[in-house]
Amino acid sequence: MVVTEKVKLPDDSELASPELNVPYPVLQAASFYMGKKCEWERNEFMLCKEEEKDARVCLKEGKALTACGLEFFKQLKKNCREDFEQYVTCLERSSGTMEFSECRKTQEVVDKCILDKLNIERPAFGYFCETKIHDSQRPKPKYQPVEFPDALPPLPEGKPEHSAKFGNRSYFS
């Protein structure tokens, strides 16, 4: 992307936000629960990015999503740490691709702990692929899509058509 002096970049103070400093296996193990817990914030952020076509406008929504993730991991650490660590260890060591199928017993223990203590039920397979309606409180975006006219104007009426040089025209219609 080319940036000129007309492009306003956010200040460092606008970008300052605590980060999720967790390794990939922990994110892999917590993905379903975190996705369910922070679903509204995630949908708000993704809707903003899609509507505005500029991620700089969505810094507030991104910070809210990060804060939700941090709060989720704090609650997880406080309530289900030991069970969750066993689950992460199982995912890391059972296969090279961290497949969930090898760790169903430890997953069941974590599911029960998270449901009992955090009141988050593990979503069913395919839950995040379902179509959902997100009712946002943000105002409608200022961006309006540009409508392009048809590339070719229609042929004028009454203009004679010549026979095709390389075969029948009706072959393609």
N, C-alpha and C positions, 0 to 999 in steps of 0.2 A: 504494500500500500504506500502510495506517495503521500507525504505529509508536507503541506505548505504552511506559511505563517498564518493563513486564514483558519486553519484547523485548531480548535481549542482543545488542548489536552488537559486532563484533570491534574490538579496539584497533588503532591505527595500526601498531604493531609486528607484529601478525599479518598485516596487509595489505601490509607492505613487501616488495616483490619487484622484481627488475629487469624491465624491460619490453622487448618487441620493438619497437624504433624503426626500422621499415622501411616504406617507402612501398608503396602498393597494387600497383604493377607488379612489384615484387620478390616480394611475397607471391603474386601471380598466377603468376609464373614458377616459383616454388619450391613451390607448393602440393602437387603430386603427390609430390615427393621428401620433403618435410617430413611430409606425411600418412603416407607409408610408414614413415619413420624413427621418428616419434613415435606410431605407431598404438596401442601398448599403453597409453601414458599418456593419450591422447585417449579411448580406450574406457573406461579406469578413471574418468576425470573425468566423462564423460557418464553412465556407469552410476551413479556416486555421486549426481549431480544428479537423475537420474530416480528412483532409489530413495528418497533422503532427502527429496525435495521441498523442500529448503532448501539454497541454494548456500553458505551460511555454514559448513555442516558440511564442505564439500568444498574448503576453502582449501588443504589440504596437497596434494591431487591437482591443483589448479589451478597451484600453484607448481611441481610436478614437470613438468607439461606445458609451462609457460613455460620452465623450465630446459632441457628437451629441445629446444625450438625455438631457444633461444639457442645451445646447443651445436651444433645442426645448422648454423646460419648461420656460426658460427666456423669449423667444418670446411669449409663451402662456400667461404668467403672465403679460407681458407688454401690450398685445393687447386684450385679451379676458377674463380677470380674473373674472369679475363679472358673466358673463354668464356661464363660466366653473364651478365656485363655486356653482352656483345654480344646475347645472347638477350633480355634485358630491354629493351634499346634497340630491338631489332626489334619486340617486342610493342608498345612505346609508339608507335612511329612508323609501323607498317605499316597500322594501321586505328584508327578511333576507338573501337572496342569491344575492343581488345586480343585479337583472335582468334588462337588458336594455329595455325590452318591457314595463315596467311601466313608463318610462321617455322619451317617444318619442318626446313629445312637447319641452322639454328643450334640448334634443339632436338636434332637428332641428335648434334651435337658435344657439347652439354651432357649428354645422356643417356650418351654414351660416357665422358666425363670422370667423371661422378658414379658410374657403375658401376665404372670402373677404380679410382678413388681412394677413394671413400667406401663402395663395395660396396652401393649402393642401386640397385635396378633400378626403372625407371619402371613403375608398375603399369598393367595393361591397362585399357582403357576400361570403366567400370562396376564396377571393383574395390571402390570405397568404397560402392557400393549393395548389394553382396552381403551376405547374412545370415551372421553369424559368431557363434561362442560365445566369450565372454570369461570366463575363469576368474580371478576376483578373489580376493585374499587378505583383503579387508576382511570384517569380520563382517557378518552379515545386518542390515539396517536395523531400527531400533526402530519406525519408522512402519508401521502396519498400516492398510490401506485400510478405510474404513467401508463396511459392506454395508447398503444401504437396502432395506427391505421393499418388496414390490410396492405400487404406488400405489393400486390398487383391489383390494379383496378379491373373491374369486370370488362369483358369484351363488348364492344358496341353492338347494338342490335342491327341485324341486316348485313353484317359484314360476311362476305363469302368465305367458307372454309375450304381449304385445299385438301386433297387426299394426302394421306400420310406417305412419306417417302420410304419408311422402313417397316411396313406392316400395318395391320389393322388398328385403328384407334380404339375400337370397342374391346380390344383385348384387355386393357387396363381398367375399364369402367365396369 
